[in-house]
């Protein structure tokens, strides 16, 4: 029995229909205006069947947005990450691709999308690269699942220009001085001042600082264990909105210990003072519960009542609280602490993030660079490359 053939359409004698059996033995068909087009389609299906690259035409006709949702739904994502993917869909995928089928996308379409994100949405190079990476991952998933035959993103040139991305970040960086950091810490409400000290003095993220408990602090060993975070991505009773929860830090299994961070004496002093004046809350012995001491601290309270108030009282112009973490990383690098250690203490998987985000944040790099070359390009200056080797 032939696997594919062409015959006149029964419904319309003027048309021709290509018939074939798919890999599951199910008969498929598609009609065309001419016999040649029908026969070309038959040949293509036979070639796909022979090569093992058969694709169901109906799957490829799905809208890009529908495949994006399939891709995100089959992944094991936290609620917060699901929200992020949904936001990307609503702001930069659906408005551009609309009802376009995924099989219709060409390299030029992806390039136009990147340009649109830059000119119409004014997204930074870093954001564009991130969204392109997600989109390419979705397209690759579609290839693996035999929805499309190829991933056009692989042929796109210059989708992620790291040099340009770093230049943009450098020009927009908000560089906190030590005076500004100390003024912000002093301006913070007393009940939460130690939390900001943990962010500036130990490099904790907001959620990590909110989740610190008494058993994570080892005053004797001068270390802080960071293995939990407060996240607003729990399941609520209605199932519609995310609820707050304390869970192991992202991308870690519950049995993993987290990371250990050096506890500076000035941060330890603030923690001791906090424990003496405010104590701990709940069965987990948290240091920073909500203001009524009835539950976890919400970001919706932290930003206006703690962070903004600290900046106002300290006379510091607005910046994101994450800049305290940037301050921590940049000052460690400035002091000559090895990159590997800094990456470990900050919870980065590699030193690449440090090179991209922290080296240029602290002040003085340009001055030190000028001084270093000036001292070298001087007659009589020591040149380590010309020193005689010692036997």
Backbone torsions as a table, in degrees:
resi	resn	phi	psi	omega
1	UNK	NA	130.6	-179.1
2	UNK	-65.0	142.9	178.0
3	UNK	-80.8	-24.4	-178.6
4	UNK	-151.6	142.0	179.9
5	UNK	-155.9	170.8	-179.3
6	UNK	-126.0	139.3	178.2
7	UNK	-150.4	160.4	176.3
8	UNK	-64.9	145.5	179.4
9	UNK	-71.9	135.7	179.1
10	UNK	-71.6	-33.8	-177.6
11	UNK	-76.6	-30.0	-178.3
12	UNK	-143.8	101.0	-176.6
13	UNK	-58.6	-19.1	179.6
14	UNK	-77.8	-13.9	-178.0
15	UNK	-105.5	162.7	178.2
16	UNK	-120.9	145.5	-177.6
17	UNK	-121.5	132.7	174.1
18	UNK	-94.2	128.3	178.2
19	UNK	-113.9	147.0	174.7
20	UNK	-160.7	162.6	175.8
21	UNK	-105.6	128.9	179.7
22	UNK	-77.8	174.1	-177.3
23	UNK	-57.5	-22.3	178.7
24	UNK	-89.0	3.5	179.1
25	UNK	83.3	9.3	-179.7
26	UNK	-89.9	133.2	-178.9
27	UNK	-74.7	132.9	177.8
28	UNK	-120.9	162.2	178.9
29	UNK	-156.6	155.9	176.2
30	UNK	-153.2	134.0	-176.3
31	UNK	-99.0	150.5	-178.6
32	UNK	-138.1	163.6	-178.6
33	UNK	-75.9	-27.6	-177.9
34	UNK	-126.9	157.7	178.6
35	UNK	-67.0	-36.0	-179.1
36	UNK	-62.2	-45.4	-179.8
37	UNK	-64.2	-38.5	178.0
38	UNK	-65.2	-41.2	-179.2
39	UNK	-69.7	-36.2	176.3
40	UNK	-62.2	-39.2	179.1
41	UNK	-67.0	-40.1	177.4
42	UNK	-59.5	-45.5	-179.5
43	UNK	-62.0	-40.6	-179.3
44	UNK	-64.1	-40.8	179.4
45	UNK	-66.8	-37.8	177.9
46	UNK	-65.2	-39.9	178.1
47	UNK	-63.9	-42.4	178.4
48	UNK	-62.7	-41.4	179.5
49	UNK	-65.4	-40.1	179.6
50	UNK	-67.8	-38.9	-176.5
51	UNK	-85.9	-7.7	-177.6
52	UNK	74.8	23.2	-178.8
53	UNK	-115.1	26.7	-176.3
54	UNK	-61.8	135.8	177.1
55	UNK	-124.3	140.5	175.7
56	UNK	-80.3	117.6	-177.4
57	UNK	-57.6	-34.1	-177.9
58	UNK	-66.0	-34.9	179.3
59	UNK	-66.4	-39.8	-179.4
60	UNK	-68.4	-20.7	179.7
61	UNK	-79.7	-5.1	178.2
62	UNK	-63.0	147.2	178.1
63	UNK	-66.9	149.3	177.7
64	UNK	-54.8	-41.3	-178.2
65	UNK	-63.5	-37.0	-179.8
66	UNK	-67.3	-40.8	179.4
67	UNK	-68.8	-36.8	176.6
68	UNK	-58.2	-44.3	-179.4
69	UNK	-67.2	-37.6	175.7
70	UNK	-61.7	-43.8	-178.8
71	UNK	-62.2	-44.9	-178.6
72	UNK	-71.4	-35.7	-177.5
73	UNK	-69.2	-29.5	-177.7
74	UNK	-85.8	-5.0	179.5
75	UNK	-92.9	151.3	178.0
76	UNK	-86.7	91.4	-175.3
77	UNK	-116.0	148.1	172.2
78	UNK	-72.6	162.8	-179.4
79	UNK	-61.0	-36.5	179.8
80	UNK	-65.8	-37.9	178.2
81	UNK	-70.5	-36.8	176.0
82	UNK	-60.3	-40.3	177.3
83	UNK	-61.8	-41.1	179.9
84	UNK	-62.9	-44.2	-179.5
85	UNK	-66.3	-37.2	178.9
86	UNK	-66.9	-36.9	178.0
87	UNK	-65.4	-41.2	177.7
88	UNK	-61.2	-41.8	178.5
89	UNK	-61.2	-45.1	-174.3
90	UNK	-75.3	-28.0	-174.2
91	UNK	-100.3	-30.1	-173.7
92	UNK	-131.4	-8.0	179.3
93	UNK	-106.1	-57.8	-179.6
94	UNK	-61.8	-41.9	-179.9
95	UNK	-63.3	-27.5	-177.7
96	UNK	-93.7	-52.0	-174.3
97	UNK	-83.0	-22.1	179.0
98	UNK	50.0	-119.1	-175.8
99	UNK	-98.1	14.7	-178.7
100	UNK	-58.0	138.6	176.1
101	UNK	-77.6	150.8	-175.5
102	UNK	-69.0	-31.7	-178.7
103	UNK	-71.6	-19.0	-177.0
104	UNK	-82.4	-11.0	-174.9
105	UNK	-71.3	132.7	177.0
106	UNK	-116.9	173.0	179.6
107	UNK	-57.1	-42.3	-178.9
108	UNK	-61.6	-33.1	179.1
109	UNK	-66.4	-41.0	179.5
110	UNK	-67.3	-40.0	178.6
111	UNK	-64.3	-39.9	177.2
112	UNK	-65.6	-35.3	178.2
113	UNK	-64.7	-43.3	177.8
114	UNK	-62.2	-42.4	178.7
115	UNK	-65.4	-40.4	178.2
116	UNK	-61.7	-41.3	178.5
117	UNK	-63.2	-32.4	-179.8
118	UNK	-78.3	-46.9	-172.8
119	UNK	-87.6	-38.5	-177.1
120	UNK	-91.2	-35.3	-177.9
121	UNK	-100.9	-10.2	178.4
122	UNK	54.3	39.9	178.9
123	UNK	-82.0	146.6	179.9
124	UNK	-69.8	164.6	179.2
125	UNK	-60.4	-38.1	-179.9
126	UNK	-64.8	-44.5	-179.9
127	UNK	-65.9	-40.8	178.6
128	UNK	-63.1	-41.9	-179.9
129	UNK	-65.4	-40.7	179.8
130	UNK	-62.8	-45.1	-177.7
131	UNK	-70.5	-34.4	174.4
132	UNK	-63.9	-40.0	179.3
133	UNK	-62.2	-43.9	177.4
134	UNK	-62.7	-44.4	-177.3
135	UNK	-64.1	-41.8	178.3
136	UNK	-64.1	-37.3	176.2
137	UNK	-62.4	-39.7	176.7
138	UNK	-64.4	-43.0	179.6
139	UNK	-64.1	-38.9	179.2
140	UNK	-66.4	-38.1	175.8
141	UNK	-61.7	-38.4	178.7
142	UNK	-65.5	-34.3	176.7
143	UNK	-67.0	-47.8	-179.3
144	UNK	-60.5	-35.5	-179.0
145	UNK	-91.6	15.1	172.6
146	UNK	58.6	36.1	174.1
147	UNK	-88.9	-38.9	175.4
148	UNK	-131.7	165.4	-176.6
149	UNK	-92.0	-20.8	-177.7
150	UNK	-152.5	161.6	178.8
151	UNK	-106.2	104.5	-177.2
152	UNK	-65.2	-19.6	-179.4
153	UNK	-62.4	-26.8	-177.4
154	UNK	-67.1	-20.3	-179.0
155	UNK	-99.1	3.7	179.8
156	UNK	-80.8	127.8	-178.8
157	UNK	-95.2	140.0	173.1
158	UNK	67.8	28.5	179.7
159	UNK	-70.2	-27.3	-179.9
160	UNK	-132.0	88.5	179.7
161	UNK	-87.2	97.8	-174.1
162	UNK	-65.2	-37.8	-179.3
163	UNK	-63.0	-44.3	179.0
164	UNK	-65.4	-39.4	179.8
165	UNK	-60.4	-45.1	-179.2
166	UNK	-67.0	-37.7	178.1
167	UNK	-62.6	-42.4	178.7
168	UNK	-62.3	-43.0	-179.5
169	UNK	-64.9	-38.0	-177.7
170	UNK	-65.4	-41.4	-178.0
171	UNK	-71.8	-26.5	-177.3
172	UNK	-98.5	-1.8	-175.2
173	UNK	-65.1	137.3	174.6
174	UNK	-98.7	109.3	-173.3
175	UNK	-97.6	108.0	178.6
176	UNK	-77.8	131.5	174.2
177	UNK	-84.8	165.1	177.5
178	UNK	-60.7	-38.7	178.7
179	UNK	-60.8	-43.2	-179.9
180	UNK	-66.0	-40.2	179.3
181	UNK	-63.0	-47.8	-179.7
182	UNK	-63.5	-38.0	178.5
183	UNK	-65.8	-37.7	178.3
184	UNK	-67.0	-42.6	178.9
185	UNK	-62.2	-42.4	-179.0
186	UNK	-68.6	-31.6	-178.2
187	UNK	-81.6	-8.8	-177.7
188	UNK	-72.6	143.3	173.9
189	UNK	-53.4	137.3	-171.0
190	UNK	-54.9	-36.2	-176.0
191	UNK	-64.6	-24.3	-176.1
192	UNK	-120.4	9.8	-177.9
193	UNK	-62.8	-41.3	-178.3
194	UNK	-64.3	-27.1	178.5
195	UNK	-65.9	-41.7	176.7
196	UNK	-68.7	-32.9	175.6
197	UNK	-61.9	-36.7	178.0
198	UNK	-66.8	-34.2	179.9
199	UNK	-72.6	-41.1	-178.4
200	UNK	-83.7	-31.1	-174.1
201	UNK	-101.8	-12.4	178.4
202	UNK	-130.7	-1.9	175.3
203	UNK	74.6	22.6	-178.2
204	UNK	-74.6	146.0	170.6
205	UNK	-74.4	166.1	-177.6
206	UNK	-56.9	-52.0	-177.8
207	UNK	-62.0	-33.9	178.8
208	UNK	-69.5	-40.7	179.3
209	UNK	-66.6	-38.5	178.7
210	UNK	-62.5	-28.8	-171.9
211	UNK	-95.0	2.3	-176.0
212	UNK	-64.5	132.5	177.6
213	UNK	-118.0	167.0	-176.1
214	UNK	-60.9	-36.8	-175.6
215	UNK	-74.1	-7.9	176.7
216	UNK	-83.1	-14.7	-175.4
217	UNK	-98.9	125.0	175.6
218	UNK	-118.1	94.0	-177.3
219	UNK	-65.0	-34.5	-177.4
220	UNK	-68.5	-45.5	179.6
221	UNK	-82.8	-7.1	-178.6
222	UNK	56.5	48.5	178.8
223	UNK	-135.8	158.9	176.6
224	UNK	-129.3	126.9	177.2
225	UNK	-91.6	128.8	-178.7
226	UNK	-115.7	104.3	-178.1
227	UNK	-140.8	1.0	178.7
228	UNK	-129.9	159.9	174.2
229	UNK	-148.5	154.1	172.9
230	UNK	-91.2	126.9	-177.9
231	UNK	-133.0	136.6	178.2
232	UNK	-94.4	59.4	-179.3
233	UNK	-139.9	26.6	176.0
234	UNK	-80.8	169.3	179.0
235	UNK	-85.3	126.7	176.9
236	UNK	-87.4	167.7	-178.6
237	UNK	-62.5	-37.1	-179.2
238	UNK	-79.0	-20.6	-178.2
239	UNK	81.5	-0.3	-176.9
240	UNK	-92.7	-41.4	-175.7
241	UNK	-116.2	152.1	179.8
242	UNK	-75.8	145.8	177.2
243	UNK	-112.1	157.7	-177.7
244	UNK	-79.7	145.4	178.9
245	UNK	-153.2	158.2	173.5
246	UNK	-106.0	119.4	-177.3
247	UNK	-140.2	168.3	178.2
248	UNK	-60.4	147.6	-175.8
249	UNK	-58.1	149.9	-172.4
250	UNK	-51.8	141.1	175.6
251	UNK	71.9	17.5	176.3
252	UNK	-121.1	144.7	173.3
253	UNK	-79.9	156.4	-174.5
254	UNK	-62.7	-29.8	-177.7
255	UNK	-81.0	-9.7	179.3
256	UNK	-77.0	143.6	-172.3
257	UNK	-79.2	-9.9	-175.9
258	UNK	85.9	-154.8	-178.2
259	UNK	-121.0	155.5	178.8
260	UNK	-108.8	130.7	-175.4
261	UNK	-120.2	137.3	175.9
262	UNK	-61.3	137.8	-179.5
263	UNK	-104.7	103.1	-179.1
264	UNK	-63.8	151.3	-177.3
265	UNK	-61.1	-36.0	179.9
266	UNK	-69.5	-33.9	175.5
267	UNK	-70.5	-40.2	177.5
268	UNK	-60.5	-38.8	178.3
269	UNK	-60.8	-45.2	-179.8
270	UNK	-65.1	-37.2	179.0
271	UNK	-66.9	-41.7	177.8
272	UNK	-62.3	-42.6	179.4
273	UNK	-64.0	-39.7	178.6
274	UNK	-63.1	-45.5	-179.0
275	UNK	-62.4	-36.9	179.9
276	UNK	-69.6	-41.9	-174.1
277	UNK	-87.2	-30.2	-172.0
278	UNK	-124.2	-15.4	177.7
279	UNK	66.9	-156.6	-179.6
280	UNK	-126.9	170.9	-177.1
281	UNK	-133.7	141.1	169.7
282	UNK	75.1	174.9	-179.7
283	UNK	-63.6	-22.0	179.6
284	UNK	-89.9	-2.1	179.1
285	UNK	55.8	49.8	179.9
286	UNK	-73.6	144.9	178.7
287	UNK	-84.2	-28.1	-171.4
288	UNK	-130.0	71.8	174.2
289	UNK	-76.1	-177.1	177.4
290	UNK	-68.6	171.3	-171.1
291	UNK	-64.3	-27.2	178.8
292	UNK	-89.3	0.7	-179.4
293	UNK	54.0	44.8	179.8
294	UNK	-122.9	0.5	-178.3
295	UNK	177.8	-167.2	-178.8
296	UNK	-73.8	160.2	-179.9
297	UNK	-84.5	127.4	179.5
298	UNK	-90.8	146.6	176.6
299	UNK	-63.5	-31.1	-179.6
300	UNK	-65.0	-21.2	174.8
301	UNK	-93.0	-38.3	-176.1
302	UNK	-59.2	-47.7	-173.5
303	UNK	-64.3	-53.0	-177.4
304	UNK	-79.0	-34.3	-171.4
305	UNK	-94.8	-22.3	-178.3
306	UNK	-113.0	-59.7	-174.2
307	UNK	-69.1	-54.0	-179.1
308	UNK	-60.3	-38.4	179.2
309	UNK	-66.1	-39.0	178.9
310	UNK	-63.4	-42.5	178.3
311	UNK	-64.5	-42.8	-178.9
312	UNK	-62.7	-49.5	-179.1
313	UNK	-65.7	-31.0	179.9
314	UNK	-85.4	-6.8	-179.3
315	UNK	69.5	32.8	-177.5
316	UNK	-108.1	131.9	178.9
317	UNK	-65.1	156.5	-169.9
318	UNK	-62.3	140.4	171.9
319	UNK	-154.7	165.6	179.7
320	UNK	-77.6	148.1	178.9
321	UNK	-61.9	-21.3	178.4
322	UNK	-63.5	-17.9	178.9
323	UNK	-65.6	-23.2	174.6
324	UNK	-65.1	-38.2	176.7
325	UNK	-67.7	-40.2	175.2
326	UNK	-61.0	-40.7	178.0
327	UNK	-59.2	-46.0	180.0
328	UNK	-58.1	-52.2	-177.4
329	UNK	-63.5	-42.0	-177.3
330	UNK	-68.4	-37.7	-179.1
331	UNK	-69.9	-33.6	175.5
332	UNK	-64.9	-43.7	179.1
333	UNK	-65.6	-39.5	178.7
334	UNK	-60.7	-36.5	-178.9
335	UNK	-79.3	-2.7	177.2
336	UNK	89.0	12.7	176.8
337	UNK	-66.8	132.2	-178.3
338	UNK	-54.9	142.4	-177.2
339	UNK	-57.8	-39.4	-178.7
340	UNK	-60.7	-40.6	179.4
341	UNK	-67.2	-43.4	179.8
342	UNK	-61.3	-43.3	179.4
343	UNK	-61.7	-42.3	178.9
344	UNK	-63.0	-45.9	-176.8
345	UNK	-66.7	-30.8	-178.8
346	UNK	-90.2	-5.6	178.0
347	UNK	81.1	25.5	176.8
348	UNK	-91.5	144.7	-178.7
349	UNK	-75.2	-19.9	179.8
350	UNK	-153.5	173.9	179.2
351	UNK	-84.3	-3.6	-178.8
352	UNK	-59.8	-39.6	-179.5
353	UNK	-62.6	-39.3	179.3
354	UNK	-61.9	-44.2	-178.6
355	UNK	-64.0	-35.2	-176.5
356	UNK	-81.8	-32.2	-167.6
357	UNK	-117.5	-16.7	-171.2
358	UNK	-118.4	-28.9	-174.3
359	UNK	-59.9	-32.0	-175.0
360	UNK	-96.9	-2.4	-174.0
361	UNK	-75.9	-41.1	-176.3
362	UNK	-77.1	146.7	-179.5
363	UNK	-72.8	156.8	173.0
364	UNK	100.0	-8.8	-177.9
365	UNK	-61.3	-43.5	-178.3
366	UNK	-65.1	-43.1	-179.6
367	UNK	-63.4	-43.1	-179.6
368	UNK	-66.9	-34.2	177.1
369	UNK	-65.0	-43.7	178.3
370	UNK	-63.2	-42.9	-178.1
371	UNK	-65.6	-37.5	-178.7
372	UNK	-64.1	-45.2	-179.4
373	UNK	-70.7	-39.9	179.8
374	UNK	-60.5	-39.4	-179.7
375	UNK	-70.7	-26.9	179.8
376	UNK	-82.0	-43.8	-176.8
377	UNK	-82.9	56.6	-179.8
378	UNK	-133.9	131.8	178.6
379	UNK	-54.1	132.8	177.8
380	UNK	87.6	-3.8	-179.6
381	UNK	-69.1	147.5	177.5
382	UNK	-66.1	136.9	177.7
383	UNK	-121.8	106.3	-176.8
384	UNK	-60.3	-22.9	-179.4
385	UNK	-75.1	-15.2	-179.4
386	UNK	-103.9	1.8	179.9
387	UNK	-70.3	138.7	-178.4
388	UNK	-68.8	140.9	178.2
389	UNK	-71.8	144.2	179.6
390	UNK	-95.2	130.6	-177.5
391	UNK	-69.3	NA	NA
